[in-house]
Each structure stands twice: as C-alpha cells, then as structure tokens.
Amino acid sequence: MTAMIPGALRAANLAVPAADVIDPAAAFIASRQFDRPTLVVSRDRVTAQYDALVAGLGEARIHYAVKANPAPEIIRALVLKGARFDAASRGEIELCLSQGATGADISFGNTIKKPADIAYAHAHGITLFAADSEAEIDKLAAHAPGARVYLRVIVENSDADWPLSRKFGCARSAMLPLMDYARGAGVDVAGLSFHVGSQTRNPASWNPVLDQIAALWTAGREAGHDLRVLNLGGGFPATYEDEVMGAARYAAEVMDAVTERFGTVPYIMAEPGRGLVAEAGHIVAEVLLVSRKSADDLHRWVYLDIGMFSGLAETMGEAIRYRIQTPHDGGETGACILAGPSCDSADILYEQRPINLPTALACGDRVVIRNCGAYTSSYSSVGFNGFPPLDVVVI
Ligand SMILES: Cc1ncc(COP(=O)(O)O)c(C=O)c1O
C-alpha cells in the first residue's frame, strides 16, 4: 500500500455514508490513496463482532475458521479475546501458535490431512481433529494417538449462497459404521460436525440440518459412543447485497434450535469465518475501463483492477454479490457487466445477473467493495498475469 497525504479531494469524491463514521476501515480508505487493490480490515470491528457472536452463542465456544482471513493481526486480536481456532493446515496451525494460541486452543478441522501435519499438530498439543473416512481415522490412530475426533457428516444445504456439500463429510447412512470402525482402531469418537453451508442467511435453514444431526447423535449414543463434542461449523452470514440479521440474534436463534434438539452437550463449538470478519473490511479498487462491444451493445462493460483471481473468487457462479460504492452514488444508474483485469475470460464477476452501477462511472474512478473481510486475501493469486496480489492493511 502507498499511504499518501490524506486526499481531501478524493475523499470528498467517495460519497461516504454517515454510517461510515463508525466504520474504521471505510474512514481509513476515505483518508488515503492506494496504488493497488487493497483490503483494509478493522481489528476493532472484528472483536466487536466476536463479542456479538459470543453473546448469541452462549456456552458454545468459537473456533475462528482461520481460512476466512489469516492476517496475523486478526489472529492475535482474537487470541487476546480468548477465541479458539479451526485450522485447515499446518500453515494455519503455525500461524495461530505464532500469535499466542496454544495447541489446546486449536482444532485441526480439515478432513483431508497430510500424515506429517497430523504428527506436527499432535506434537504441538492439538488433541481435537476432524475425520470423515476410515483412511483418515487410520492416519489419526497412527500419528495422533489419544486424539479426540469429531466425524463430519454430509448435510443438504441448499439454502446457502456458498454451499460446502459433497466434498466433505461422510454420508449419514455410513456414519454408524464409521463410528464403530474408529472405536475398533482405538480412536476416541468424541462427537459430530457438519457445515450448514456458508452464507446461510436465514437461521431457520439450520433446523432441518440439525434434525439430521440430532438423529445421528442419538443413534451414536445408543450404540455406545460417548459423543460429547458438537461442532456446528460455520454458515453465519454477512451483509452483502442483502442486509442480514445481526450476529447476536442470529447466533441466539441457532443456539435455541440446538438446545431444543440436543439438550445439554459438554462441548459445543462454532467455527464462524465469514460471519466474524467479512463486515470488518472493505476493498478499495479502481475502474480501468468502461466500454461497449458495439454501437448497439445493450451492455456496458466495466473492468476493475481486481477480479476473480486477485481476491474476488467468491463471485464464482455469481454466488456472493458484493455492494460496490462509487463516487457517483445517488446519480443515474444502469445495468453493466462487471469484470476483472486479467486475460482469462473466466474473470467476469457479474454477467448472468448484471449489476447496476452509475452511468457516470469512468476510468480512474475509485470504487469501494464493501464487506470483503472474508475469503478475499486468502483466495488472491500470487500474481496471475502479473497483477499484484491483494494488499492487506489491518488497522
Ligand atoms: C470446516 C469449516 N469450518 C468453518 C468454516 C467457515 O465457514 P463460514 O465462513 O461459513 O463461517 C469452513 C469454511 O470453509 C470450514 O470448511
């Protein structure tokens, strides 16, 4: 990032809404110039959101899904708040340890792990692991003796904007045999996990999923498995195009639904990623080109200096619809196709459902892509086509 003298002129151009007065990332962006796409994230907003989630989750412990935003400053701030962490890899474990977390604070939540990484985690005091197959159970038995394992269940999650089905989890029909297999391998089947699907905007969408898990929970206990860890995964939503329910109320509604079905559970964990960090950050970017393909082309094409490969991967399938602030907000708007700068024709952000942007938008205009704190910096390529990876500033 190039921080220059606060640019009053450019700041005035931004049409910053009043709410941004208490939005440190927006205020920071408005007061500076940037020479490349930059994500600005506010630690205070992350910790405030953490408090809101804690208020709603009650007894359930937060294991922050590090993959959503692995900025060391965010991990450190969450360590100081007493958070725990869901790590997907050795790299994320090392990051958490380097910022003050202990092995006891970290769960290794990927169901696909390198044996050497399991051994590394075990040697660093991590005792809580995910698995969804016999082969993964075998690895844990060999490299993390004494581990507590939560088994991940495939659930149907058609209500999520960013579903996480199929790739992870074991079919419900295969779960009891898997529990028995783990017991035979000497592995402690401590509980169950699932993911309702990322960006599940309606808390009521959890109910049918919780019904499926509760039935398995009861069956597992009846089969003699000492299930005592219930991992709710993520799914807690952020406001993008549509406003979502506040984090505390959303989490409280989910917990009411959990209590109704499970009663008292010794350890309930939730793994928010998006719902914890998305709204704490915005990306500042620039319009590179506005054009039409022919004189009678109905569509304007707007090209930004950020795209699918440099941070906005979640526009894939037009799944996540970001709000874009421009210097011309309030003026006349029209539909346009929004695209990134790279030479890959897949680098189109919104086309099936074109986005409405001001007709006055022009090359050189600064745009602010709102609520981008999750799954942007961690998805950004190192330098596809020579475009720089997303810069990150944590304030
Ligand atoms: C195991 C696990 N837990 C938690 C999360 C975070 O999900 P979300 O960002 O919806 O909160 C993910 C996301 O991929 C995940 O894979």
The ligand as a Tripos MOL2 file, in Angstrom:
@<TRIPOS>MOLECULE
LIG
   16    16     1     0     0
SMALL
NO_CHARGES

@<TRIPOS>ATOM
      1 C1        -14.5690  -26.8360    8.4860 C.3       1 LIG1
      2 C2        -15.0130  -25.4300    8.2800 C.ar      1 LIG1
      3 N1        -15.4230  -24.7340    9.3440 N.ar      1 LIG1
      4 C3        -15.8030  -23.4430    9.2230 C.ar      1 LIG1
      5 C4        -15.7770  -22.7930    8.0140 C.ar      1 LIG1
      6 C5        -16.1830  -21.3530    7.9490 C.3       1 LIG1
      7 O1        -17.3900  -21.1990    7.3370 O.3       1 LIG1
      8 P1        -18.0820  -19.7740    7.2460 P.3       1 LIG1
      9 O2        -17.1350  -18.8580    6.5840 O.co2     1 LIG1
     10 O3        -19.3420  -20.0130    6.5320 O.co2     1 LIG1
     11 O4        -18.3310  -19.3170    8.6520 O.co2     1 LIG1
     12 C6        -15.4000  -23.5070    6.8680 C.ar      1 LIG1
     13 C7        -15.4080  -22.8640    5.5520 C.2       1 LIG1
     14 O5        -14.9860  -23.3580    4.5400 O.2       1 LIG1
     15 C8        -14.9920  -24.8610    7.0100 C.ar      1 LIG1
     16 O6        -14.5760  -25.5680    5.9510 O.3       1 LIG1
@<TRIPOS>BOND
     1     1     2 1
     2     2     3 ar
     3     2    15 ar
     4     3     4 ar
     5     4     5 ar
     6     5     6 1
     7     5    12 ar
     8     6     7 1
     9     7     8 1
    10     8     9 2
    11     8    10 1
    12     8    11 1
    13    12    13 1
    14    12    15 ar
    15    13    14 2
    16    15    16 1
@<TRIPOS>SUBSTRUCTURE
     1 LIG1         1 GROUP 0 **** ****
